[in-house]
């Protein structure tokens, strides 16, 4: 039975994406407001006021490779907890990780599929498992956040009769390499872009209809990233752990995984130019001492005799306190821009001045010379100058920090992100329900459309 969907898959895909000429089910004609991003909230409020979009129960499944550190994991976590607080059945499927325990404590359900992020044939076993889970749990929304899980989920989703499929959403969290493998992230009935630059990337590289894309920026947790809620003991604990003994020495922090495109090498090059200034620089992120890149970082620190000024401190479980340790926060992505750049908004939320490379999502999150300083990507001389400017002017740092917190609270909270996703979920369910009613009215069944094997 499952094999049959490969025969019909291409035809049904065209139908699902609204590109066939079945006028009685053309959603763009019947629901034009939904396909105009600027009218999305207006449509929702009008429909809800008419009693057409009240969903007291909903089952939402989000899928990603793992629940460790990172922007994708953080946004998945925030969304799952938000939905659980609303009383919905909030499920996350991943290979596991340090965020699973707090996720479950917040009332969410986590399903561990060890190989869901593994690029090997073992992941294929999850197609039938997910298909059955979608049926058993009566899943309403299937939200896919990474490519390999998206392929598994899409095949499971396509194998279901149309009436039994949940609404399908994919989120573009990054500048994926442009190829057929990455194209899976455009297969959602709605595609979420985490920034305008990502939306442009999707449209230009995959010829995706802009009306199918929703721009929903990521966000920070206002309860966690609040300077007034970080007590001094948490800050002092990190200072002791990291050997920060001089309260008068400014601290520069670069959070991020130790990987070439995050810009740690360029950061160190910039610090070498200003080594005579007083500062301590911390690179926060999981350390893999067997990694060639990690060894390259240590070699560069040694080459410039910066061992006393630049430290790799490893993973940090308390980033709000780490931001409070910092006087300046740096986002130094180089060869690849940040798709969104959560480090910058979390730093601004903690009233810290930011130095960021001026490309990708940083152009949307950081307002140059208002909430931080933007520098040319890969230009470590310019980065050194920006850091010097902030080190020499405490009042300017305070001004940027205050403006940054206000900007982040107005535009980039997790609550705003979660509300927009929640609205999108309800809109898609509304359309799905309306489509099902019309299907019944026309007397069209899955068996009639696709043959005996669906029944």
Residue, then its C-alpha position, 0 to 999 in steps of 0.5 A: x500500500x505504501x508503495x502506491x503513493x510513489x505512483x500518485x505522489x507527483x500528481x498529488x503534490x501538485x494538488x497539495x501545493x495548489x498548482x493543478x486546475x481543480x478550481x473547486x479546491x483552489x485555496x488561493x481563490x477561496x481564501x485569498x487573504x491567507x496567501x497575502x502575508x500582510x493580511x494574515x492576522x487580520x484574516x485570523x481575527x475576523x474568522x475567530x470573531x465569527x467563531x470559525x477558528x476556535x480550536x480548543x484542542x490541537x496536536x502538534x508534532x515538531x521534528x528536528x535531529x536533536x535537542x541540544x544547544x542552538x537556535x533551531x533547538x531553542x525555537x523548537x523548545x520555546x514553541x513546544x512549551x508555549x503550546x503546552x501552556x495553551x493546553x495543546x498536545x505538544x510533541x517533539x520528535x528528535x534524537x534527544x539531547x540536554x533540552x529533553x528534560x526541561x521540555x518534558x518538565x514543561x508539560x511537553x512530550x518528547x519521542x526519541x528516535x535516535x537515527x532521525x538525524x542520521x544520513x544513513x538507511x536506518x532513518x528510513x524505518x521511521x517513515x512507517x512509524x511516523x505514519x502510524x503516529x500521525x494516525x494514532x495521535x490524530x496529529x493536526x500540525x506537522x512542523x518540520x525544522x530540518x532537512x533529513x527529518x523533513x524527508x522522512x516526515x514528508x514521505x510518511x505524510x504523502x502516504x496518507x489519504x489527503x483527508x487524514x494528513x495534518x497541515x504541513x509546515x516547514x521552517x527554513x532555519x538556515x542558508x541550506x546548500x541549494x540542491x534537491x536534498x534541501x528543496x524538501x524544505x520548500x514542500x510545506x503547505x506553508x514555508x516559514x522563513x526566519x528572516x527576510x534574507x532567508x525568504x529572499x534566498x528561498x524565492x530566488x533559489x527555489x522559485x517558490x511562490x512568495x505567497x506560500x512563505x511566512x516571515x516569522x523571526x525567531x525570538x528570545x525568552x523574556x523571563x530568562x533574558x531579563x537583566x533584573x532576573x539574573x542575580x549576582x551569585x549566578x554571575x559570580x559563579x561564572x566569573x569564578x569558573x572562567x577565572x575572571x578575577x579582575x572586576x575592572x577588566x572589560x569582558x568581550x564574549x563571542x557565543x557560538x559553536x566552534x565552527x569556521x563560519x562562526x568567525x572565531x578565527x577572524x575574532x582572534x585576528x581582530x583581538x591581536x590588533x588591539x592586544x595592548x588594550x585591557x580586555x578578556x575575551x571568551x569564546x563560549x561553545x562546546x569544545x571538541x579537542x579532537x577537532x581540527x578547527x579547535x586545534x587551529x583556534x588554539x594555534x592562532x591564540x598561541x601565535x599571537x601570544x593571547x593565551x592570557x587574553x582569549x579563553x575557550x570556556x566550553x558550553x554554558x548552561x546559563x547564557x543570561x548570566x554569561x551575557x551579564x558577565x560580558x561588557x561587549x557581545x560579538x557575532x562574527x559570522x564570516x563565510x556564511x551569514x547568520x540566518x537570523x542571529x539569536x546571539x545578537x537579540x539575546x545580547x540586546x535583551x540583556x542591554x549589552x552592546x553588540x558588534x556583528x558582521x553586517x550580512x544575513x539576519x544581522x542586518x534585520x536584528x541589529x540597527x547600526x549605531x543604534x543598538x550595536x555596530x555592524x562591520x564588514x564580514x571577514x574584515x578583522x581590522x574593522x571589527x577591531x576598530x568597532x571593539x576599540x570604540x566600545x572599550x573606550x566609551x562606557x556611556x556609548x555602550x550604555x546607550x546602545x544597550x538600552x536601545x537594544x533592549x527596547x528594540x528586542x522587546x518590541x520585535x524579537x520576543x519568543x512570545x511574538x514568534x510563538x503567537x505568529x506560529x500559533x496563528x499560522x497553525x490555526x489558519x491552516x487548520x481552518x483551511x483544512x476543515x473548510x476544504x474537507x467540508x467542501x469535499x464532503x459537499x461534492x461527494x468526493x472521497x479518497x477512494x473515489x479519487x485514488x482507487x481502492x488502495x486508499x480505502 
